[in-house]
Amino acid sequence: SGEAVDYDILLNPTNLPAGTLFNWPDPDGAGPATAGVNVAADPAGTLHITDNLINTTGGQITVTYVITPSIGGCDGTAEDVDILVNPAPVIVPNQTKTICSGEAVDYEILLNPANLPAGTLFNWPDPDGIGPATAGVNVAADPAGTLHITDNLVNATTAPITVTYQVTPTSADGCDGATEDIEIIVNPIPVLVAAQTKTICSGEDVDYEILLNPANLPAGTLFNWPDPD
């Protein structure tokens, strides 16, 4: 899907009679295919059908060009030229997921139509160089529910970071779909200063500020604890 047909319509005998013209009606109505009007057969090797055909389904489709050859007002028998258009996989755009630092991504990359075409493979380069994210090489889309990105991502900063996987889908027939970004937002984990302690007299309020490292980060941190006694 999305490729040019680039097809040389063949005559028998080859390239004869000289001066032959080809005509055909629009084979798909409002689609990308077009009619041919007095398309010259000559010279040998001419690519007569050059439409870029699109297949947005999850399976193979056929576009049939009904070709009539003519010369000097004499029409030959019309013949069908069938162009089989394999689908290119389409990744659903704007996919994202939010995780905490240290968690597995465990993300299923979504296709449109869902899980089609069957046999699709995903590939992506390493999104973070020396970081914990990894490249994907011929990762099978099937079966439905497969978790394709399974890296454990770490955020050592004090603010959310985004790890972007640039995923290219390829059908079982070798048709590449458009590359789409899958964004994984990794939130930092608050770190308590270790070994915090305070001494008070009986009956006094504890009045203690729990300390984070780095101090007071990440912003928005909440504390929870069970009843200690």
Disulfide bonds with the S-S distance in Angstrom:
none
